[in-house]
């Protein structure tokens, strides 16, 4: 017919139209469909979704996170620091002072450590030796013997360098050579004295 009937039919036709219309409707339907479309649209949405994705993307982020990595990188830096660090300290001769461990100690980095007068004498009766027994072990001086005749250590100097480097200005450092210079009174027979 050229025009629709005045009243709608009681039921829809048994078959759908062969093809949809060539032009879309002027406005979307009032209610969405019950199921999403099979494929996404070609254009992105105007705003991101409210929930994050269930899995991270395959590529890393453009910026690092705020926490440190669990392990250092596999490659070294492109260049070393411009200058090595320099140990702090007074340099030159450092004089020992009493230390809680029981023996004199130099508490500042320097070229050498000098016991000064702390070791002069032997035990509390000969000298007497300041802050005796000045030892880290239980081997302390006995009371026998005569001072200036029997053995006693009067002074110990530990300096950086080999035995021939008396004028070395290097600081004492772990792993480097050091020379020990001891001033002693030895027994007159010398047969029982060992260094």
MARSE-810220 format. One record per residue (C-alpha): y, x, z; residue in three letters. Coordinates in steps of 0.001 Angstrom, whole numbers, plus 500000, padded with zeros to 6 digits. Layout:
// MARSE-810220
((Y, X, Z), "Ala")
...
// end
This chain:
// MARSE-810220
((500000, 500000, 500000), "Unk")
((503585, 501115, 499514), "Unk")
((504502, 500434, 503123), "Unk")
((502641, 500338, 506400), "Unk")
((501378, 497058, 507722), "Unk")
((503426, 495181, 510307), "Unk")
((500841, 495790, 513024), "Unk")
((498738, 498870, 513725), "Unk")
((495071, 498823, 512991), "Unk")
((492657, 498160, 515826), "Unk")
((491011, 501595, 515522), "Unk")
((491740, 504865, 513777), "Unk")
((490056, 505688, 510547), "Unk")
((486575, 507192, 510770), "Unk")
((487593, 510469, 509165), "Unk")
((490597, 512731, 509643), "Unk")
((492999, 513501, 506876), "Unk")
((491821, 516105, 504414), "Unk")
((494693, 518467, 505121), "Unk")
((497652, 518644, 507486), "Unk")
((501125, 517881, 506329), "Unk")
((503049, 520653, 504593), "Unk")
((505915, 520662, 507076), "Unk")
((505807, 520957, 510851), "Unk")
((507083, 518239, 513113), "Unk")
((510672, 518355, 514258), "Unk")
((509705, 518786, 517901), "Unk")
((506587, 519822, 519762), "Unk")
((504316, 517252, 521350), "Unk")
((505153, 515955, 524800), "Unk")
((502044, 517401, 526371), "Unk")
((500275, 520685, 525714), "Unk")
((496770, 520822, 524372), "Unk")
((493850, 521125, 526799), "Unk")
((492811, 524546, 525523), "Unk")
((494766, 527570, 524317), "Unk")
((494842, 528555, 520701), "Unk")
((492108, 530863, 519434), "Unk")
((494484, 533703, 518546), "Unk")
((497806, 534854, 520004), "Unk")
((501052, 534342, 518198), "Unk")
((502506, 537110, 516058), "Unk")
((505625, 537454, 518206), "Unk")
((505835, 538554, 521833), "Unk")
((506981, 536220, 524542), "Unk")
((510545, 536406, 525807), "Unk")
((509454, 537488, 529303), "Unk")
((506401, 539238, 530754), "Unk")
((503706, 537297, 532556), "Unk")
((504012, 536798, 536296), "Unk")
((500730, 538525, 537092), "Unk")
((499652, 542071, 536235), "Unk")
((496814, 542767, 533878), "Unk")
((493327, 543130, 535321), "Unk")
((493021, 546761, 534183), "Unk")
((495484, 549587, 533579), "Unk")
((496432, 550696, 530111), "Unk")
((494554, 553582, 528500), "Unk")
((497638, 555791, 528312), "Unk")
((499479, 557369, 531282), "Unk")
((502919, 556282, 532325), "Unk")
((505949, 558101, 530940), "Unk")
((507074, 559304, 534376), "Unk")
((505121, 560849, 537284), "Unk")
((504413, 558896, 540432), "Unk")
((506049, 559651, 543744), "Unk")
((502992, 561225, 545389), "Unk")
((501543, 564686, 544819), "Unk")
((498370, 565231, 542856), "Unk")
((495159, 566053, 544726), "Unk")
((494725, 569369, 542958), "Unk")
((497001, 571928, 541275), "Unk")
((497350, 572004, 537536), "Unk")
((494862, 574026, 535498), "Unk")
((497511, 576166, 533834), "Unk")
((499875, 578659, 535502), "Unk")
((503616, 578379, 535272), "Unk")
((505302, 579819, 532192), "Unk")
((506984, 582630, 534107), "Unk")
((506897, 584151, 537587), "Unk")
((509759, 583798, 540006), "Unk")
((512757, 585965, 539205), "Unk")
((512340, 588158, 542275), "Unk")
((509678, 588693, 544953), "Unk")
((510329, 587476, 548457), "Unk")
((511553, 590085, 550925), "Unk")
((510177, 590045, 554483), "Unk")
((512763, 589516, 557146), "Unk")
((513171, 592104, 559862), "Unk")
((515230, 594928, 561163), "Unk")
((513657, 597712, 559094), "Unk")
((513573, 601271, 560398), "Unk")
((512104, 602086, 563800), "Unk")
((511144, 599153, 566023), "Unk")
((510475, 599757, 569713), "Unk")
((507636, 597959, 571433), "Unk")
((508146, 595544, 574292), "Unk")
((505659, 594050, 576790), "Unk")
((503504, 591347, 575214), "Unk")
((501471, 588525, 576788), "Unk")
((498278, 589973, 575259), "Unk")
((498574, 592931, 577634), "Unk")
((499755, 595798, 575434), "Unk")
((503211, 596703, 574075), "Unk")
((504001, 595174, 570695), "Unk")
((506778, 595294, 568104), "Unk")
((507969, 591771, 567411), "Unk")
((510165, 592607, 564414), "Unk")
((509094, 593928, 561005), "Unk")
((510053, 597538, 560434), "Unk")
((509074, 600934, 559069), "Unk")
((507379, 601979, 562308), "Unk")
((506501, 600685, 565763), "Unk")
((507154, 603031, 568686), "Unk")
((505689, 602420, 572160), "Unk")
((508643, 604201, 573757), "Unk")
((508092, 604979, 577463), "Unk")
((505659, 602120, 578169), "Unk")
((502549, 604322, 577930), "Unk")
((503804, 607316, 579920), "Unk")
((501597, 607973, 582920), "Unk")
((498084, 606870, 583777), "Unk")
((497248, 603772, 585828), "Unk")
((499395, 602556, 588702), "Unk")
((499181, 605838, 590662), "Unk")
((499877, 608565, 588097), "Unk")
((503284, 608232, 586529), "Unk")
((503094, 605369, 587240), "Unk")
((502456, 603752, 583849), "Unk")
((504813, 600855, 583192), "Unk")
((503095, 597454, 582843), "Unk")
((499708, 599109, 583280), "Unk")
((496971, 598941, 582080), "Unk")
((498573, 598369, 578605), "Unk")
((495242, 597622, 576977), "Unk")
((493727, 594690, 575095), "Unk")
((490258, 595320, 576545), "Unk")
((488723, 595669, 580000), "Unk")
((488660, 599495, 579665), "Unk")
((491499, 600441, 582012), "Unk")
((492589, 603766, 583462), "Unk")
((490817, 604985, 586580), "Unk")
((492547, 606475, 589632), "Unk")
((490804, 609883, 589446), "Unk")
((492345, 613005, 587925), "Unk")
((495687, 614765, 588078), "Unk")
((498608, 613658, 585911), "Unk")
((499723, 616300, 583345), "Unk")
((496334, 618032, 583738), "Unk")
((493796, 615345, 582902), "Unk")
((493825, 613174, 579819), "Unk")
((496504, 610563, 579265), "Unk")
((498130, 608929, 576250), "Unk")
((501901, 609188, 576548), "Unk")
((503086, 607538, 573341), "Unk")
((501809, 605833, 570180), "Unk")
((503760, 605440, 566946), "Unk")
((502380, 603394, 564038), "Unk")
((504320, 603942, 560822), "Unk")
((503978, 602823, 557231), "Unk")
((502488, 605146, 554624), "Unk")
((499993, 607978, 554451), "Unk")
((500002, 610993, 556771), "Unk")
((502383, 612865, 554471), "Unk")
((504888, 609998, 554115), "Unk")
((506906, 610768, 557214), "Unk")
((510174, 609784, 555539), "Unk")
((508885, 606580, 553972), "Unk")
((511288, 603639, 554276), "Unk")
((508692, 600967, 553442), "Unk")
((507912, 598298, 556021), "Unk")
((504533, 597993, 557699), "Unk")
((502540, 595408, 555759), "Unk")
((499020, 594024, 555942), "Unk")
((496731, 595708, 553413), "Unk")
((498880, 598833, 553018), "Unk")
((498312, 602272, 554501), "Unk")
((499593, 603150, 557945), "Unk")
((499544, 606347, 560033), "Unk")
((499044, 606505, 563801), "Unk")
((500768, 609330, 565687), "Unk")
((499698, 609776, 569311), "Unk")
((501264, 611988, 571971), "Unk")
((498608, 612927, 574536), "Unk")
((497817, 615218, 577438), "Unk")
((494351, 616607, 576740), "Unk")
((491891, 618082, 579217), "Unk")
((492183, 621873, 579388), "Unk")
((488634, 622425, 578103), "Unk")
((489131, 620029, 575097), "Unk")
((485356, 619555, 574885), "Unk")
((485379, 616000, 576186), "Unk")
((488438, 614735, 574286), "Unk")
((488028, 612636, 571155), "Unk")
((490441, 610640, 569027), "Unk")
// end
